[in-house]
Amino acid sequence: MKRTIFTLALLFASAFIVNAQKVKEKDIIGTWKLVIDIEEEMEDEAEEADTMLEEVFIKAISGFVGGIMEDIEIYFEFQSDNDVKITVLAYDEKETETGSWYINKRGYLVIEDIEDDDDNFNISTDDDEWKLIDGILVSDEHEEDRTVYMTRVD
């Protein structure tokens, strides 16, 4: 009886597990837009706040930060030579830098540190794995809530 209940529980739980596909180069090549649902992320942080003051503060700045993020677009152009061009469009300004990417042994995308010569632009993503789930690239840190992901634009 215990074995039957355990087997049923496993089957039920596996129905809710998201199956990330192993990333292949052909899946990555092209341009992707980074999407950050900052308001959802801030709501989650507010719910986990230790004090009511902290919760009120987080909720107060949520709209402000969300408004700023609406004016910023970030694109990743993955090239077949394992280079990636990152373009940030913000307030009629455009900045583009390059970095590199690879698919690790687990089959997930890894984007290596990107820095410019003037140290104005720095993205540290060495620890992030990006998983292909339902046609979008999802950061492993945000796999469950999908508040940070990339969607293909070409």
C-alpha positions as CSV (number, residue, x, y, z in Angstrom):
1,M,0.0,0.0,0.0
2,K,2.8,2.4,0.9
3,R,4.5,1.6,-2.4
4,T,1.3,2.3,-4.4
5,I,0.8,5.7,-2.6
6,F,4.5,6.6,-3.2
7,T,4.2,5.7,-6.9
8,L,1.1,7.7,-7.3
9,A,2.7,10.7,-5.5
10,L,5.7,10.5,-7.9
11,L,3.5,10.4,-10.9
12,F,1.4,13.3,-9.7
13,A,4.4,15.4,-8.9
14,S,6.1,14.6,-12.2
15,A,3.1,16.1,-14.0
16,F,4.0,19.5,-12.6
17,I,7.8,19.4,-13.2
18,V,8.8,21.7,-16.0
19,N,10.9,19.8,-18.6
20,A,13.7,22.0,-19.8
21,Q,15.1,21.1,-23.1
22,K,18.8,20.7,-23.6
23,V,19.9,23.8,-25.5
24,K,21.3,23.3,-29.0
25,E,23.3,25.9,-30.9
26,K,20.7,26.1,-33.6
27,D,18.1,27.0,-30.9
28,I,20.2,29.9,-29.7
29,I,21.6,31.6,-32.8
30,G,19.7,34.8,-33.4
31,T,18.4,37.8,-31.4
32,W,16.7,37.5,-28.0
33,K,15.0,40.2,-25.9
34,L,15.6,40.1,-22.1
35,V,12.3,40.4,-20.2
36,I,12.4,41.3,-16.5
37,D,9.1,41.4,-14.7
38,I,10.4,43.7,-12.0
39,E,7.0,44.4,-10.5
40,E,6.3,40.6,-9.9
41,E,9.8,40.3,-8.5
42,M,9.2,43.2,-6.1
43,E,5.9,41.8,-5.0
44,D,7.6,38.5,-4.1
45,E,10.3,40.4,-2.2
46,A,7.6,42.4,-0.3
47,E,5.8,39.2,0.7
48,E,9.1,37.9,2.1
49,A,9.9,41.2,4.0
50,D,10.9,40.8,7.6
51,T,9.1,44.0,8.8
52,M,6.1,45.9,7.8
53,L,8.3,49.0,7.1
54,E,10.5,47.0,4.7
55,E,7.3,45.7,2.9
56,V,5.9,49.2,2.6
57,F,9.3,50.5,1.2
58,I,9.5,47.8,-1.4
59,K,5.9,48.4,-2.5
60,A,6.5,52.1,-2.7
61,I,9.5,51.8,-5.0
62,S,8.0,49.0,-7.1
63,G,6.1,51.3,-9.4
64,F,9.0,53.7,-9.8
65,V,11.4,51.0,-10.8
66,G,8.8,49.4,-13.1
67,G,8.4,52.7,-14.9
68,I,12.2,53.0,-15.4
69,M,12.4,49.4,-16.7
70,E,9.7,50.2,-19.3
71,D,12.2,52.5,-21.0
72,I,15.0,50.0,-21.1
73,E,15.4,47.2,-23.7
74,I,18.2,44.7,-23.7
75,Y,18.9,42.4,-26.6
76,F,21.2,39.5,-26.9
77,E,22.4,38.5,-30.4
78,F,23.9,35.1,-30.2
79,Q,26.3,34.4,-33.1
80,S,27.5,31.0,-34.4
81,D,31.1,31.7,-33.4
82,N,30.0,31.7,-29.7
83,D,30.2,35.5,-29.5
84,V,27.2,37.4,-28.1
85,K,26.4,41.0,-28.8
86,I,24.5,42.7,-26.0
87,T,22.6,45.9,-26.9
88,V,21.0,48.1,-24.3
89,L,18.6,50.8,-25.5
90,A,17.7,53.3,-22.8
91,Y,16.3,56.8,-23.1
92,D,17.4,57.3,-26.8
93,E,20.8,56.0,-26.0
94,K,22.3,52.8,-27.4
95,E,25.3,50.8,-26.0
96,T,26.5,47.6,-27.4
97,E,29.1,45.2,-26.0
98,T,30.3,41.7,-26.8
99,G,30.9,38.6,-24.8
100,S,30.8,34.9,-25.3
101,W,28.5,32.1,-24.7
102,Y,28.6,28.3,-24.6
103,I,26.5,25.3,-23.8
104,N,27.6,23.5,-20.7
105,K,27.8,19.8,-20.1
106,R,24.3,19.9,-18.6
107,G,22.9,21.2,-21.9
108,Y,22.2,24.8,-20.6
109,L,23.3,28.1,-22.0
110,V,26.0,30.1,-20.1
111,I,26.9,33.6,-21.0
112,E,30.3,34.6,-19.8
113,D,31.2,38.0,-18.2
114,I,30.8,40.9,-20.5
115,E,32.8,44.0,-19.8
116,D,33.8,47.0,-22.0
117,D,37.2,48.6,-22.0
118,D,36.0,51.6,-20.0
119,D,34.4,49.5,-17.3
120,N,31.1,51.3,-17.9
121,F,29.2,48.1,-18.8
122,N,29.5,44.9,-16.8
123,I,27.2,41.9,-16.8
124,S,28.2,39.0,-14.6
125,T,26.4,35.9,-15.6
126,D,28.9,33.2,-15.0
127,D,26.8,31.4,-12.5
128,D,23.6,31.6,-14.4
129,E,22.3,28.8,-16.6
130,W,19.6,29.5,-19.1
131,K,17.2,26.7,-19.8
132,L,15.0,26.5,-22.9
133,I,11.5,26.0,-21.7
134,D,8.4,26.4,-23.9
135,G,10.4,28.3,-26.5
136,I,11.9,30.9,-24.1
137,L,15.2,31.0,-22.3
138,V,14.6,31.1,-18.6
139,S,17.3,32.0,-16.0
140,D,17.8,29.1,-13.6
141,E,17.3,31.4,-10.7
142,H,13.9,32.4,-12.0
143,E,12.8,29.1,-13.4
144,E,9.7,28.7,-11.2
145,D,8.4,32.3,-11.3
146,R,9.7,33.1,-14.8
147,T,10.3,36.8,-13.9
148,V,13.6,36.9,-15.8
149,Y,13.7,35.3,-19.3
150,M,14.6,35.9,-22.9
151,T,12.2,35.6,-25.9
152,R,13.3,35.3,-29.5
153,V,12.7,38.3,-31.7
154,D,13.9,37.0,-35.0
